[in-house]
Every structure is written in structure tokens, then in C-alpha cells.
Amino acid sequence: MYIIKVKGKAKIPDYIQLRDDQFVLIAYFRADRPLKKLEKYGLEGKEAVLKSVIDQLPYGKLQKLII
């Protein structure tokens, strides 16, 4: 799974994209409101770790999500 942080402009907030190994978009959510149904993506119980990854993630750089 891959993650990328997209910078918002003016009143549009920052967004996070989760992509599978074929780079197909599987989740898209606001950076300040992490995804609620993480179990659907195998990330249940990892909310705090995902939040810290999102906080440290540079804008516009696709990275492999390792949690």
C-alpha cells in the first residue's frame, strides 16, 4: 500500500490518498480527519501510528506505507 499527502489551497484542506500496489486509489480522506473504517484496509488499531506517519509525510511524495 502507498500513501501520498496532497496540499490544499486557501480553504481546501490537505488530503491523504491511500493506493494499492497497482497504484489504484483505495481511500481519500482529509489529513486532519483520519479515515474511520481502517479495518477495511487492514489498518485497524493503527490509528495513532497512521496519524504520526501523516504528520511527518512530505507533500506530493508517494511513499510505501510501512506500519
Residue pairs with C-beta under 8 A, 6 or more apart in sequence:
1 18
1 19
1 20
1 21
1 26
1 41
1 64
1 65
2 18
2 19
2 20
2 21
2 23
2 62
2 63
2 64
2 65
3 16
3 17
3 18
3 19
3 53
3 54
3 57
3 62
3 63
3 64
3 65
4 16
4 17
4 19
4 57
4 60
4 61
4 62
4 63
5 14
5 15
5 16
5 31
5 54
5 57
5 58
5 59
5 60
5 61
6 14
6 15
6 16
6 17
6 59
6 60
7 14
7 59
7 60
8 14
8 15
13 30
13 31
13 32
14 30
14 31
14 32
14 59
15 28
15 29
15 30
15 31
16 27
16 28
16 29
16 30
16 31
16 34
16 35
16 54
16 57
17 25
17 27
17 28
18 25
18 26
18 27
18 28
18 35
18 41
18 65
19 25
19 26
19 62
20 26
26 41
27 35
27 41
29 35
31 54
34 47
34 50
34 51
34 54
35 41
35 43
38 44
38 45
38 46
38 47
38 50
43 50
43 67
46 67
49 67
50 67
53 65
53 67
57 63
